[in-house]
Amino acid sequence: MDSTQLAQPWDVVVVGAGTAGVPAAVQAARAGARTLLVERTGSLGGTITVGGVPFPGLFHAWGRQVIAGIGWELVARTVAESGGTLPDFASPPQRHWQHQVRLDPAIYAALCAEELAASGVAPLLHAMPARAEATANGWRLELCTRRGLVATTAAVLIDCSGDADLAALAGAQLVQPAETQPTTMMYRVGGVDPERLDAAAVEAAARRAVDEGRLRATDFGYDPRRVDPLGWLRRAGDNSNHQHGIRAVDSAGHTRAELEGRAALLRAYRFMRAQPGAEGLRILWAAGECGVRETATIVGEGVVTAADYLAGRCWPDGLCHAFYPIDLHTAHADGLDLRPLAEGVVPSVPRAALLPRGTARLLVAGRCLASDRLANSALRVQATCMATGQAAGALAALAARSGCDPRAVPIAEARALLAAHGAILPPLG
């Protein structure tokens, strides 16, 4: 796509090609909207691919599927394509993560690209929005490409950036907590059998290294009070480290997250290779970007609170389910505030939480939807992001078709479109 094609008017522009953005763009295009998908990296899939978290969930609750649709299509196709197997969803697992679906991230990214082409989405990688200006009939955008700024227009915008980047440029009000959840650099190690090491000696050496400032307890795990090098080895380093005190909402903050994540990896690697019997430790794989759990949420026309979430509140404008425990990572106690949902409870997400207050023809899907911190710690996960992305894509396509704001789209029409493309709809309240 050259600059002339890019400058042509679009019905829907989606920013961010991650877990929310791909389903948003596919749904809008399947509904007949001329759709542009803008992504700042060179990969599709977001946290599944670039972020190194290729185990999305949760799609099932209490023995039944509650999230399906376009995101689930891509997940199931990835498992089938790579010869994998799905978990047994027939009964609730002992631990929630046992129902996350393990994916081959390279296959997932390739299938995302295949589906974008099949649905008619125009993807633009290595680009990001630089300016968003409201007009009488939508938005004028300036996109920053590798060869400079390119102007285009859209009837409706969808922010799936994960950090509310587009919403901020469009003038939406944001909530940015003073303390955000820690970041995590995803990687895997190998080459060492932890059962062959002198556990007491390694743990004593790790405590000394922490006392001397050569290590941090959170280089090896979530608990800031306990250094656990052997647990880190048993987990192969997977999803183990925490970097606290980083607000990665902008480029400067995200840079700090990247650098501190890699510094944590290097500290753990150097320490372990210095232990007798662990000289063969190797880094087998590391994510392209440091994982960020929390940056900002929008001030929406409505907001999902922790009380709403834990009660499984039904909304008059409900568009999709959500299902995950409250999962707030902290710098306190053992590093994790985990609150499972009561048996039978399945939360849902209303349209109002996707609508930034005080703006028109703009939707926000994914982890930046309007929610308080506790609710957002559960809503931010990949399956829910896929569901809210598809919901936003349906609203955007219908709004662009009728020339109205997404607020004015009849909720029954949006739900019907979503159901036609495989989504599971929550009961209305």
Sine and cosine of phi, psi and omega as CSV:
sin_phi,cos_phi,sin_psi,cos_psi,sin_omega,cos_omega
0.00,0.00,0.86,-0.50,0.00,-1.00
-1.00,-0.01,0.03,-1.00,-0.09,-1.00
-0.90,0.43,-0.51,0.86,0.03,-1.00
-0.92,0.40,-0.70,0.71,0.05,-1.00
-0.90,0.44,-0.64,0.76,-0.01,-1.00
-0.89,0.45,-0.58,0.82,-0.06,-1.00
-0.97,0.24,-0.18,0.98,0.02,-1.00
-0.92,0.38,0.44,-0.90,-0.05,-1.00
-0.93,0.38,0.59,-0.81,0.01,-1.00
-0.89,-0.45,0.53,-0.85,0.15,-0.99
-0.96,0.29,-0.72,0.69,-0.06,-1.00
-0.70,-0.71,0.75,-0.66,0.17,-0.98
-0.89,-0.46,0.82,-0.58,0.04,-1.00
-0.95,-0.31,0.76,-0.65,0.04,-1.00
-0.94,-0.33,0.86,-0.50,-0.04,-1.00
0.96,-0.27,0.90,-0.44,-0.06,-1.00
-0.95,-0.30,0.69,0.73,0.02,-1.00
-0.99,-0.11,-0.53,-0.85,-0.10,-0.99
-0.91,0.42,-0.51,0.86,0.08,-1.00
-1.00,0.04,-0.63,0.78,-0.16,-0.99
-0.93,0.36,-0.64,0.77,0.00,-1.00
-0.91,0.42,-0.76,0.64,0.07,-1.00
-0.88,0.48,-0.57,0.82,0.03,-1.00
-0.88,0.48,-0.75,0.66,-0.04,-1.00
-0.92,0.39,-0.68,0.73,0.00,-1.00
-0.89,0.46,-0.70,0.71,0.00,-1.00
-0.89,0.46,-0.70,0.72,0.02,-1.00
-0.87,0.48,-0.70,0.72,-0.03,-1.00
-0.93,0.36,-0.64,0.77,0.04,-1.00
-0.87,0.49,-0.49,0.87,0.00,-1.00
-1.00,0.09,0.10,1.00,0.10,-1.00
0.99,-0.14,0.06,1.00,0.00,-1.00
-0.99,0.14,0.66,-0.75,0.12,-0.99
-0.97,0.26,0.93,-0.36,-0.28,-0.96
-0.85,-0.53,0.75,-0.66,0.11,-0.99
-0.93,-0.38,0.73,-0.69,0.04,-1.00
-0.89,-0.45,0.88,-0.47,-0.08,-1.00
-0.95,-0.32,0.76,-0.65,-0.04,-1.00
-0.69,-0.72,0.74,-0.67,-0.09,-1.00
-0.97,0.23,-0.39,0.92,0.01,-1.00
-0.99,-0.13,-0.11,-0.99,0.04,-1.00
-0.99,-0.16,0.18,0.98,-0.09,-1.00
-0.77,-0.63,0.49,-0.87,0.15,-0.99
-0.99,-0.10,0.52,-0.86,0.11,-0.99
0.90,-0.44,-0.27,0.96,0.11,-0.99
0.87,0.50,-0.82,-0.57,-0.08,-1.00
-0.90,0.43,-0.44,0.90,0.03,-1.00
-0.92,0.39,-0.56,0.83,-0.10,-0.99
-0.95,-0.33,-0.94,0.34,-0.04,-1.00
-0.91,0.42,-0.63,0.78,-0.05,-1.00
-0.99,0.14,-0.18,0.98,0.09,-1.00
0.96,0.27,0.53,0.85,0.04,-1.00
-0.85,-0.53,0.94,0.34,-0.11,-0.99
-1.00,0.07,0.76,0.65,0.04,-1.00
-0.58,-0.81,0.96,0.29,-0.07,-1.00
-0.94,0.34,0.47,-0.88,0.08,-1.00
-0.13,-0.99,0.13,-0.99,-0.05,1.00
-0.94,-0.35,0.71,-0.70,-0.04,-1.00
-0.99,-0.15,-0.23,0.97,-0.09,-1.00
-0.82,-0.58,0.53,-0.85,0.03,-1.00
-0.60,-0.80,0.80,-0.61,0.13,-0.99
0.83,0.56,0.65,0.76,0.09,-1.00
0.99,0.10,0.13,0.99,0.04,-1.00
-0.67,-0.74,0.42,-0.91,0.03,-1.00
-0.98,0.18,0.72,-0.69,-0.01,-1.00
-0.86,-0.51,-0.26,0.96,0.08,-1.00
-0.77,-0.63,0.82,-0.57,0.04,-1.00
-0.69,-0.73,-0.73,-0.69,0.05,-1.00
0.98,0.22,-0.41,-0.91,-0.17,-0.99
-0.90,0.43,-0.67,0.74,0.03,-1.00
-0.87,0.50,-0.71,0.70,0.02,-1.00
-0.91,0.42,-0.63,0.78,0.08,-1.00
-0.79,0.61,-0.75,0.66,-0.05,-1.00
-0.92,0.39,-0.62,0.78,0.03,-1.00
-0.91,0.42,-0.76,0.65,-0.03,-1.00
-0.90,0.43,-0.63,0.78,0.03,-1.00
-0.91,0.42,-0.60,0.80,0.03,-1.00
-0.90,0.44,-0.70,0.71,0.02,-1.00
-0.88,0.48,-0.72,0.69,-0.01,-1.00
-0.91,0.42,-0.69,0.72,-0.05,-1.00
-0.89,0.45,-0.59,0.81,-0.08,-1.00
-1.00,-0.08,0.07,1.00,0.04,-1.00
0.97,0.26,0.38,0.92,0.00,-1.00
-1.00,0.05,-0.09,-1.00,0.04,-1.00
-0.75,-0.66,0.55,-0.84,0.07,-1.00
-0.99,0.11,0.46,-0.89,0.12,-0.99
-0.88,0.48,0.30,-0.95,0.12,-0.99
-0.99,0.13,0.96,-0.28,-0.09,-1.00
-1.00,0.01,0.12,0.99,-0.16,-0.99
-0.91,0.41,-0.47,0.88,-0.01,-1.00
-0.65,-0.76,0.41,-0.91,-0.01,-1.00
-0.87,0.50,0.66,-0.75,0.00,-1.00
-0.98,0.20,0.30,-0.95,0.08,-1.00
-0.90,0.43,-0.61,0.79,0.04,-1.00
-0.80,-0.60,0.67,-0.74,-0.15,-0.99
-0.84,0.54,-0.58,0.81,-0.10,-1.00
-0.93,0.37,-0.23,0.97,0.02,-1.00
-0.94,0.35,-0.25,0.97,0.08,-1.00
-0.98,-0.20,0.15,0.99,0.20,-0.98
-0.96,0.29,0.50,-0.86,-0.10,-0.99
-0.97,-0.23,0.85,-0.52,-0.01,-1.00
-0.98,0.19,0.77,-0.64,-0.08,-1.00
-0.83,-0.56,0.42,-0.91,0.25,-0.97
-1.00,0.08,0.94,-0.35,-0.12,-0.99
-0.90,0.43,-0.53,0.85,0.02,-1.00
-0.92,0.40,-0.67,0.74,0.04,-1.00
-0.91,0.41,-0.66,0.75,0.01,-1.00
-0.86,0.51,-0.73,0.69,0.01,-1.00
-0.88,0.48,-0.66,0.75,-0.01,-1.00
-0.92,0.39,-0.62,0.78,0.03,-1.00
-0.94,0.33,-0.54,0.84,0.12,-0.99
-0.86,0.50,-0.72,0.69,0.02,-1.00
-0.88,0.47,-0.66,0.75,0.01,-1.00
-0.89,0.46,-0.66,0.75,-0.02,-1.00
-0.95,0.32,-0.59,0.81,0.08,-1.00
-0.86,0.52,-0.70,0.72,0.00,-1.00
-0.91,0.41,-0.67,0.75,-0.04,-1.00
-0.91,0.41,-0.57,0.83,-0.04,-1.00
-1.00,0.04,-0.18,0.98,0.04,-1.00
1.00,-0.02,0.27,0.96,0.07,-1.00
-0.96,0.28,0.66,-0.75,0.11,-0.99
-0.99,-0.10,0.94,-0.34,0.01,-1.00
-1.00,0.02,0.59,-0.80,0.10,-0.99
-0.74,-0.67,0.97,-0.25,0.01,-1.00
-1.00,-0.03,0.21,-0.98,0.01,-1.00
0.83,0.55,0.69,0.72,0.00,-1.00
-0.50,-0.87,0.36,-0.93,0.03,-1.00
-0.43,-0.90,0.37,-0.93,0.02,-1.00
-0.95,0.31,0.64,-0.77,0.06,-1.00
-0.94,-0.35,-0.42,0.91,-0.04,-1.00
-0.39,-0.92,0.59,-0.81,0.08,-1.00
-0.68,-0.73,0.86,-0.52,-0.05,-1.00
-0.81,-0.59,0.82,-0.57,0.00,-1.00
-0.94,0.35,0.62,-0.78,0.08,-1.00
-0.82,-0.57,0.00,-1.00,-0.02,-1.00
-0.90,0.44,-0.50,0.87,-0.09,-1.00
-0.88,-0.48,0.24,0.97,-0.02,-1.00
0.44,-0.90,-0.84,-0.54,-0.12,-0.99
-0.61,-0.79,0.57,-0.82,0.23,-0.97
-0.96,-0.28,0.79,-0.61,-0.04,-1.00
-0.90,-0.44,0.56,-0.83,0.27,-0.96
-0.91,-0.42,0.83,-0.56,0.00,-1.00
-0.96,-0.28,0.73,-0.69,0.02,-1.00
-1.00,0.00,0.95,-0.32,0.04,-1.00
-0.97,-0.24,0.04,-1.00,-0.02,-1.00
-0.93,0.38,-0.31,0.95,0.01,-1.00
-0.93,-0.37,0.31,0.95,0.07,-1.00
0.87,-0.49,-0.16,-0.99,-0.06,-1.00
-1.00,0.10,0.66,-0.76,0.07,-1.00
-0.79,-0.61,0.76,-0.65,-0.01,-1.00
-1.00,-0.06,0.60,-0.80,0.09,-1.00
-0.46,-0.89,0.01,-1.00,-0.01,-1.00
-0.72,-0.70,0.36,-0.93,0.03,-1.00
-0.53,-0.85,0.55,-0.83,0.10,-0.99
-0.97,0.25,-0.63,0.78,-0.02,-1.00
-0.65,-0.76,0.63,-0.78,0.06,-1.00
-0.94,-0.35,0.55,-0.83,0.13,-0.99
-0.79,-0.62,0.85,-0.53,0.05,-1.00
-1.00,-0.06,0.94,-0.35,0.10,-0.99
-0.86,-0.51,0.49,0.87,-0.09,-1.00
-0.95,0.31,-0.34,0.94,-0.08,-1.00
1.00,0.09,-0.28,0.96,-0.02,-1.00
-0.81,-0.59,0.17,0.98,0.00,-1.00
0.87,0.49,0.54,0.84,-0.04,-1.00
-0.89,0.45,-0.75,0.67,-0.02,-1.00
-0.93,0.36,-0.66,0.75,0.02,-1.00
-0.86,0.51,-0.64,0.77,0.03,-1.00
-0.90,0.44,-0.69,0.72,0.03,-1.00
-0.89,0.45,-0.52,0.86,-0.03,-1.00
-0.99,0.13,-0.02,1.00,0.06,-1.00
1.00,0.00,0.23,0.97,0.01,-1.00
-0.94,0.33,0.51,-0.86,0.08,-1.00
-0.98,0.19,0.70,-0.72,-0.03,-1.00
-0.86,-0.51,0.42,-0.91,0.17,-0.99
-0.94,-0.34,0.87,-0.50,0.00,-1.00
-0.84,-0.54,0.98,-0.19,-0.06,-1.00
-0.89,0.45,0.56,-0.83,0.01,-1.00
-0.90,0.44,-0.58,0.81,0.07,-1.00
-0.91,-0.41,0.83,-0.55,0.03,-1.00
-0.94,-0.35,0.28,-0.96,0.04,-1.00
-0.89,0.45,0.49,-0.87,-0.02,-1.00
-0.92,0.39,0.37,-0.93,0.09,-1.00
-1.00,-0.04,0.31,-0.95,0.00,-1.00
-0.64,-0.77,0.77,-0.63,0.12,-0.99
-1.00,0.01,0.90,-0.43,-0.05,-1.00
-1.00,0.08,0.75,-0.66,0.07,-1.00
-0.30,-0.96,0.17,-0.99,0.06,-1.00
-0.73,-0.69,0.61,-0.79,0.04,-1.00
-0.89,-0.45,0.29,-0.96,0.04,-1.00
-0.34,-0.94,-0.03,-1.00,0.06,-1.00
0.99,-0.10,-0.03,1.00,-0.04,-1.00
-0.69,-0.72,0.72,-0.69,0.12,-0.99
-1.00,-0.07,0.93,-0.37,-0.05,-1.00
-0.89,0.46,-0.41,0.91,-0.01,-1.00
-0.94,0.33,-0.27,0.96,-0.01,-1.00
-1.00,-0.05,-0.04,1.00,-0.02,-1.00
-1.00,-0.06,0.38,-0.93,0.13,-0.99
-0.98,0.18,1.00,-0.10,-0.13,-0.99
-0.84,0.54,-0.71,0.71,-0.04,-1.00
-0.88,0.47,-0.65,0.76,-0.02,-1.00
-0.93,0.37,-0.66,0.75,0.00,-1.00
-0.91,0.40,-0.68,0.74,0.00,-1.00
-0.92,0.40,-0.63,0.78,0.05,-1.00
-0.91,0.42,-0.65,0.76,0.03,-1.00
-0.90,0.44,-0.62,0.79,0.02,-1.00
-0.91,0.41,-0.66,0.76,0.03,-1.00
-0.89,0.45,-0.66,0.76,0.04,-1.00
-0.89,0.45,-0.67,0.74,-0.01,-1.00
-0.90,0.44,-0.62,0.79,0.07,-1.00
-0.91,0.41,-0.71,0.70,0.01,-1.00
-0.87,0.49,-0.56,0.83,-0.03,-1.00
-1.00,0.03,-0.06,1.00,0.04,-1.00
0.99,0.11,0.17,0.99,0.03,-1.00
-1.00,0.06,-0.27,0.96,0.03,-1.00
-0.67,-0.74,0.34,-0.94,0.23,-0.97
-0.88,-0.47,0.57,-0.82,0.02,-1.00
-0.83,0.55,-0.59,0.81,-0.04,-1.00
-0.98,0.20,0.03,1.00,0.19,-0.98
-0.94,0.34,-0.39,0.92,-0.08,-1.00
-0.93,-0.38,-0.17,0.99,-0.05,-1.00
-0.06,-1.00,0.01,-1.00,-0.07,-1.00
-0.98,0.21,-0.50,0.87,-0.14,-0.99
-0.98,0.20,0.92,-0.38,-0.02,-1.00
-0.95,0.30,-0.16,0.99,-0.04,-1.00
-1.00,-0.06,-0.17,0.98,-0.13,-0.99
-0.65,-0.76,0.79,-0.61,0.08,-1.00
-1.00,-0.07,0.77,-0.64,-0.18,-0.98
-0.72,-0.69,0.95,0.31,-0.05,-1.00
-0.91,0.40,-0.54,0.84,-0.02,-1.00
-0.96,0.29,-0.60,0.80,0.10,-1.00
-0.89,0.46,-0.63,0.78,0.06,-1.00
-0.87,0.49,-0.68,0.74,0.02,-1.00
-0.91,0.41,-0.66,0.76,-0.01,-1.00
-0.90,0.43,-0.54,0.84,0.06,-1.00
-0.99,0.11,0.02,1.00,-0.06,-1.00
0.86,0.52,0.46,0.89,0.02,-1.00
0.98,0.19,-0.03,1.00,-0.17,-0.99
-0.94,0.35,0.81,-0.58,0.11,-0.99
0.77,0.64,0.74,0.67,-0.17,-0.99
-0.93,-0.36,-0.51,0.86,-0.18,-0.98
-1.00,-0.10,0.39,-0.92,0.08,-1.00
-0.75,-0.66,0.73,-0.68,0.18,-0.98
-0.91,-0.42,0.89,-0.45,-0.11,-0.99
-1.00,-0.10,0.35,-0.94,0.15,-0.99
0.97,0.24,0.39,0.92,-0.02,-1.00
-0.92,-0.38,0.81,-0.59,0.09,-1.00
-0.96,-0.29,0.99,-0.11,-0.16,-0.99
-1.00,-0.01,0.61,0.79,-0.07,-1.00
-0.98,0.19,-0.31,0.95,-0.01,-1.00
-0.75,-0.66,-0.03,-1.00,-0.07,-1.00
-0.89,0.45,-0.64,0.77,-0.01,-1.00
-0.91,0.42,-0.70,0.71,0.01,-1.00
-0.92,0.39,-0.62,0.78,0.01,-1.00
-0.93,0.36,-0.56,0.83,0.08,-1.00
-0.87,0.49,-0.69,0.72,0.02,-1.00
-0.88,0.48,-0.66,0.75,0.03,-1.00
-0.87,0.49,-0.70,0.71,-0.01,-1.00
-0.88,0.47,-0.72,0.70,-0.06,-1.00
-0.94,0.35,-0.66,0.75,-0.01,-1.00
-0.94,0.34,-0.55,0.83,0.05,-1.00
-0.90,0.44,-0.67,0.74,0.02,-1.00
-0.95,0.30,-0.54,0.84,0.08,-1.00
-0.91,0.42,-0.64,0.77,0.04,-1.00
-0.89,0.45,-0.69,0.73,0.06,-1.00
-0.84,0.54,-0.72,0.69,-0.07,-1.00
-0.92,0.39,-0.62,0.78,0.03,-1.00
-0.88,0.47,-0.72,0.69,-0.01,-1.00
-0.90,0.43,-0.68,0.74,-0.01,-1.00
-0.88,0.47,-0.75,0.66,-0.03,-1.00
-0.90,0.43,-0.66,0.75,0.00,-1.00
-0.89,0.46,-0.77,0.64,-0.12,-0.99
-0.92,0.40,-0.62,0.78,0.01,-1.00
-0.93,0.38,-0.30,0.96,0.04,-1.00
-1.00,0.09,-0.09,1.00,-0.02,-1.00
-1.00,0.02,0.67,-0.74,0.02,-1.00
-0.83,0.56,0.80,-0.60,0.00,-1.00
1.00,-0.05,-0.14,0.99,-0.03,-1.00
-0.91,-0.42,0.28,0.96,-0.05,-1.00
-0.90,0.44,-0.36,0.93,-0.04,-1.00
-1.00,0.04,0.13,0.99,-0.01,-1.00
-0.84,0.54,0.67,-0.75,0.03,-1.00
-0.72,-0.70,0.52,-0.85,0.19,-0.98
-1.00,0.09,0.91,-0.42,-0.06,-1.00
-1.00,0.10,-0.50,0.87,-0.09,-1.00
-0.22,-0.98,0.54,-0.84,0.10,-0.99
-0.59,-0.81,0.57,-0.82,-0.02,-1.00
-0.92,0.40,0.41,-0.91,0.04,-1.00
-0.95,0.32,-0.46,0.89,0.02,-1.00
-0.70,-0.72,0.47,-0.88,0.11,-0.99
-0.94,0.35,0.66,-0.75,-0.02,-1.00
-0.97,0.23,0.74,-0.67,-0.01,-1.00
-0.88,-0.47,0.84,-0.55,-0.05,-1.00
-1.00,0.04,-0.48,0.88,-0.18,-0.98
-0.41,-0.91,0.73,-0.69,0.12,-0.99
-0.70,-0.71,-0.89,0.45,-0.07,-1.00
-0.48,-0.88,0.41,-0.91,0.16,-0.99
-0.79,-0.62,0.31,-0.95,0.02,-1.00
-1.00,0.08,0.42,-0.91,0.28,-0.96
-1.00,0.10,0.94,-0.33,-0.15,-0.99
-0.98,-0.18,0.12,-0.99,0.13,-0.99
-0.90,0.43,-0.44,0.90,0.14,-0.99
-0.62,-0.79,0.22,-0.98,-0.04,-1.00
-0.64,-0.77,0.65,-0.76,0.09,-1.00
-1.00,-0.05,0.89,-0.46,0.03,-1.00
-0.99,-0.11,0.22,-0.98,0.06,-1.00
-0.87,0.49,-0.60,0.80,0.04,-1.00
-0.89,0.45,-0.68,0.74,0.07,-1.00
-0.86,0.50,-0.73,0.69,-0.10,-1.00
-0.91,0.42,-0.77,0.64,-0.07,-1.00
-0.93,0.37,-0.43,0.90,0.03,-1.00
-1.00,0.07,-0.17,0.99,-0.07,-1.00
0.91,0.41,0.67,0.74,-0.07,-1.00
-0.85,0.53,0.67,-0.74,0.12,-0.99
-0.99,-0.11,0.67,-0.74,-0.11,-0.99
-0.93,-0.37,0.48,-0.88,0.07,-1.00
-0.93,0.36,-0.30,0.95,0.01,-1.00
-0.85,-0.53,0.55,0.83,-0.03,-1.00
-0.90,0.44,0.67,-0.74,-0.04,-1.00
-0.85,-0.53,-0.41,0.91,-0.01,-1.00
-0.35,-0.94,0.33,-0.94,0.13,-0.99
-0.99,0.12,0.23,-0.97,0.22,-0.98
-0.64,-0.77,0.51,-0.86,0.04,-1.00
-0.40,-0.91,0.92,-0.39,0.07,-1.00
-0.09,-1.00,0.50,-0.87,0.09,-1.00
-0.93,0.37,0.40,-0.92,0.26,-0.97
-0.81,0.58,0.76,-0.65,-0.22,-0.98
-0.57,-0.82,0.91,0.41,-0.07,-1.00
-1.00,-0.07,0.92,-0.40,0.06,-1.00
-0.99,0.14,0.72,-0.70,-0.13,-0.99
-0.71,-0.71,0.13,-0.99,0.11,-0.99
-1.00,-0.09,0.12,0.99,-0.13,-0.99
-0.92,-0.38,0.29,-0.96,0.05,-1.00
0.74,0.67,-0.80,-0.60,-0.04,-1.00
-1.00,-0.03,0.15,0.99,0.10,-1.00
1.00,-0.04,0.02,1.00,-0.06,-1.00
-0.49,-0.87,0.83,-0.56,0.11,-0.99
-0.98,-0.20,0.99,-0.16,-0.09,-1.00
-0.92,-0.39,0.85,-0.53,-0.04,-1.00
-0.76,-0.65,0.98,-0.19,0.00,-1.00
-0.90,0.43,0.43,-0.90,0.10,-0.99
-0.97,0.25,0.55,-0.83,0.07,-1.00
-0.91,0.42,0.49,-0.87,-0.06,-1.00
-0.82,0.57,0.75,-0.66,0.04,-1.00
1.00,-0.01,-0.24,0.97,-0.04,-1.00
-0.98,0.18,0.77,-0.64,0.10,-0.99
-0.75,-0.66,0.95,-0.32,0.00,-1.00
-0.94,0.34,0.16,-0.99,0.06,-1.00
-0.57,-0.83,0.16,-0.99,-0.08,-1.00
-0.83,-0.55,0.78,-0.63,0.02,-1.00
-1.00,-0.01,0.36,-0.93,0.11,-0.99
-0.83,0.56,-0.64,0.77,-0.09,-1.00
-0.85,0.53,-0.47,0.88,0.01,-1.00
-0.97,0.25,-0.21,0.98,0.03,-1.00
-0.99,-0.12,-0.04,1.00,-0.11,-0.99
-0.95,-0.31,0.95,-0.32,0.04,-1.00
-0.90,0.43,0.77,-0.64,0.00,-1.00
-0.90,0.44,0.69,-0.72,0.10,-1.00
1.00,0.09,0.12,0.99,0.06,-1.00
-0.83,-0.56,0.28,-0.96,0.03,-1.00
-0.80,-0.59,0.50,-0.86,0.08,-1.00
0.83,0.56,0.60,0.80,0.01,-1.00
-0.67,-0.74,0.74,-0.67,0.06,-1.00
-0.82,-0.57,0.50,-0.87,0.08,-1.00
-0.79,-0.61,0.82,-0.58,0.02,-1.00
-0.82,-0.57,0.27,-0.96,-0.05,-1.00
1.00,0.01,-0.39,-0.92,-0.20,-0.98
-0.94,0.33,-0.19,0.98,-0.03,-1.00
-1.00,0.01,0.08,1.00,0.00,-1.00
-0.89,0.46,0.35,-0.94,-0.12,-0.99
-0.93,0.37,0.92,-0.39,-0.05,-1.00
-0.29,-0.96,0.45,-0.89,0.08,-1.00
-0.98,0.19,0.11,-0.99,-0.18,-0.98
-0.89,0.45,-0.68,0.74,-0.02,-1.00
-0.92,0.40,-0.72,0.69,0.04,-1.00
-0.89,0.46,-0.65,0.76,-0.03,-1.00
-0.91,0.42,-0.48,0.88,0.01,-1.00
-0.90,0.43,-0.36,0.93,0.09,-1.00
-0.99,-0.14,-0.62,0.79,-0.05,-1.00
-0.94,0.34,-0.32,0.95,-0.12,-0.99
-0.96,0.27,-0.14,0.99,-0.16,-0.99
-0.97,0.23,0.23,-0.97,-0.27,-0.96
-0.92,0.40,-0.69,0.72,-0.03,-1.00
-0.89,0.46,-0.68,0.73,0.03,-1.00
-0.91,0.41,-0.64,0.77,0.06,-1.00
-0.87,0.50,-0.66,0.75,0.05,-1.00
-0.87,0.50,-0.69,0.72,-0.03,-1.00
-0.92,0.39,-0.68,0.73,0.01,-1.00
-0.94,0.33,-0.53,0.85,0.08,-1.00
-0.89,0.45,-0.72,0.69,0.02,-1.00
-0.89,0.45,-0.64,0.77,0.03,-1.00
-0.87,0.49,-0.69,0.73,0.03,-1.00
-0.90,0.43,-0.63,0.77,0.03,-1.00
-0.88,0.47,-0.64,0.77,0.04,-1.00
-0.91,0.42,-0.73,0.68,0.01,-1.00
-0.87,0.49,-0.69,0.73,-0.04,-1.00
-0.90,0.43,-0.70,0.72,-0.02,-1.00
-0.90,0.44,-0.68,0.73,0.00,-1.00
-0.92,0.38,-0.62,0.79,0.03,-1.00
-0.92,0.40,-0.68,0.73,0.01,-1.00
-0.90,0.43,-0.63,0.77,-0.01,-1.00
-0.89,0.46,-0.65,0.76,-0.07,-1.00
-1.00,-0.09,-0.08,1.00,0.01,-1.00
0.95,0.31,0.47,0.89,-0.03,-1.00
-0.88,-0.48,0.05,-1.00,0.10,-0.99
-0.98,0.18,0.51,-0.86,0.04,-1.00
-0.84,0.55,-0.40,0.92,0.07,-1.00
-0.89,0.46,-0.50,0.87,-0.11,-0.99
-1.00,0.01,-0.09,1.00,0.03,-1.00
-0.93,0.37,0.82,-0.58,0.06,-1.00
-0.84,0.55,0.78,-0.63,-0.09,-1.00
-0.87,0.48,-0.52,0.85,0.02,-1.00
-0.90,0.43,-0.59,0.80,0.02,-1.00
-0.92,0.38,-0.67,0.74,0.01,-1.00
-0.90,0.45,-0.70,0.72,0.01,-1.00
-0.90,0.43,-0.62,0.79,0.02,-1.00
-0.90,0.43,-0.66,0.75,0.03,-1.00
-0.90,0.43,-0.69,0.72,0.02,-1.00
-0.88,0.47,-0.70,0.71,0.00,-1.00
-0.89,0.46,-0.58,0.81,0.01,-1.00
-0.91,0.42,-0.34,0.94,0.00,-1.00
-0.91,-0.41,0.49,0.87,0.23,-0.97
1.00,0.01,-0.02,1.00,-0.03,-1.00
-0.95,0.33,0.49,-0.87,0.09,-1.00
-0.99,-0.16,0.83,-0.56,-0.13,-0.99
-0.99,-0.14,0.64,-0.77,0.05,-1.00
-0.98,0.20,0.37,-0.93,0.12,-0.99
-0.92,0.40,0.51,-0.86,0.03,-1.00
-1.00,0.05,0.56,-0.83,0.01,-1.00
-0.96,-0.28,0.00,0.00,0.00,0.00
